[in-house]
């Protein structure tokens, strides 16, 4: 597996697959699901950009108005994708800042990526709440209460996997980037049951049913 992830062709092939996956997503959003809210369009775009066909499969399973029904498992998919889009962006930003700009070692990259993933994940929850008129303090408290467990499991799993696979790889090596791609998807998978439990326990509601968006539109 390490040999495969270390090969430059792996990154090139994955980039092509990811680009096609994003193109399919954007086509479907524009042609078949234009009523999907703008925030969720960004959520799905980032999810598919991070995880390619895996992210696209999650979208088709849970994110379209054509789903046959909504249930706990689909709400958990959408909720995890919402967390994933923000945290993944923060993690990638941390990599570019810590490794690309500052030239730090992998353990510093992990710390900075972890911190920025939290910031981005909370911001994606707090921002819409404030826009809806929720006071800033309450929005921050709600985000901390509902998102901390999901973000923590996602980032510990993702960054832990990344360090385990490519702990000694430098930013110029294919293994550095292929392990980052793989670890992001591992983070989604790890956080999914956490989000399902949080929704079942009433800690969070999960993202809105896409069929309701279509009906409202």
N, C-alpha and C positions, 0 to 999 in steps of 0.2 A: 504493500500500500504506500509506504513512504517513497519507494522508487517511482510509482505512478504519479504521486503528488509532486515529486521533485522534477518531473519532466516538463520542459517549456511548452510542449504541445498540449499538455493537459489544460493549462491556463488558456491557451488560444482556443481550444475546442469549447471549453466552458464559456468563454466570452461570447462565442458565436451562438451557442445554445441559449444563453441568457438573453442575448439581443433578440433572437427570434421569439422567445417567451414573452418578453416585454412588448414586442410588436403585436403579438396575438392578443395580449391583454388590452392594449390601447385600442385595437380594432374593435374588440367586443364591447368595451366601455362606450366607445363612440357610436357604434351601430346598434347595439342591443340593450345597453344599460346606461343611457345618458342621464337618467334620473338619479343615479348614485351620487351622493353628496361629494362635494369637492375634496373634503378632508379624506374620505375613504378612497377616493380615486388616487390620492397621493399615497395612502397607506398601501393599497394594492400594488401600485407601481413600484414602490420601494421593496415590498415583500418579494415580488417577482424578480426584481433586479438583484436582490441578495441571493435568492434560492432557485431561480430559473424554473424548470418544469414543476418542481415541488411546490413553489409558491403559486404557480398558475393552477395547479390541481386544487390547492386550498381555496383559491378564488372561485373556481367553478363549483366546488362543493358547497361553499358557504356565502359567497359574496355577491351573487347575481340575483336579479329579481325572478329568474326562472327556476330557482330551487323549489322542489315540490312541497317543502314544509320547513319550518324553522324549529330548532330544538336546542337543547343544552350544548350538544357537541358542535353544532354550527356556530352558536353564539361564542363558544370558547375559541373556535378557529378565528373569528373576527376580532375578538378581544386580544388574543395572542398576537395576531397580525398588527393590530394597532400599537401594542407595546413593542413589537419587533421592529417596526418601521422606525420608530424614534430611537430605540436603543442601538439598533444596528447602525444608524447614521452617526450617533455619538461615538460608537466604538470605532468606526472607520475614520472619523475625524480625529480621534485620539491617535490612531496609527499614523496618519499623515503628519500630525503636529509633532508627536514624540519621536517618530523614526525619521520622517522626511525632513522636517525643519530643524529639530533639535539634535538629531543623531543619537538618541538615547538607546540604552540596552533594552532587551525584551521585557525585563521585569518592570522597568519604568514605563514602557509602552503599555503593559497590562494595567498598571495602576491608573495612568492617565485615561486610558480607554474606558476603564471601569467607571471612573468619575464622570466622564462626559456622557457615557451611556445613561447614567442616572439623570443627569441634567436634561438630556434630550427626551428621555422617556417621561419624566415629570412634566416637562414643558408641553408635550403633546397632549397631556391631560389637562393641565392648568389653563393653558391658553384658551381653548374652547369654553371652559367653564367661566372664565372672566368675561369672555365675549357675550355669554348668555346673561351676564349681570350678577354672577356670584361674586361676593366680596373676595378680595385676594387672599386674605387669611384663611377663609373657609375653603377656597379652591385648593390652596396648598395642603391644608389638612386632609381634604377628601382624597387628593392625589396620593399623599403619603400613606393613607389608610388602605386605599384600594390597589395601589400599584407596587408597593415596596416588595411584597413577596414575589410577584411575577418577575420584576426586574432583577431581583437578587438571584433567583434560580436561573434565569436566562443568562445573565452575565457570568456567574460562577461557572456554569456549564460551558458556555462558549469560550471564555478566556482560558479556563482550565484545559479544555480540549486543544486550543491553539498552542498553549505552552507545552502540552504533552507531545504534540506532533512536531512543532517547529520552534521549540524553546531556544535553540542555538542558531537558527537561520537568520540571515541578514535580510534587509529590505530589498536587496537586489536579487535575491534567490527566488526561483519559482515556488519552492516549498513554503516560503513566508506567505505568499498570496493565496496559494491553493488551500493551505490549512486555515486561513482566515475565512475563506468562502465556506469550507466544510463546517467550521466551528459555528458560524452564524446559524446554519440550519440546525445543528445540534442544539443550540440555544433555544430555537423555536420549539423543537420537539420536547425539550425538558420543561419548558414553561407552560406547555399546553395543558397538562393535567392540573397544574396549579390554578390556571385561569378557570378551568371547568369547576374546580372545587370552590373557588371564590364566588363564582356565579351561583352555584347551587346553594351556598351558605348565605347568599344575599349581600356579600361584601361589595360586589360590583354587579352592574346590570348586564354588561356585555354590550357590544355595539348594535345599533338599530337594525332591525330586519330589513333587508334590501327590498322586499316586496312592499313594505309600508312606504319606503321612499318613492317607489314607482307609483303607488296609489295616491300619495300626496302630490306628486308632480303632475 
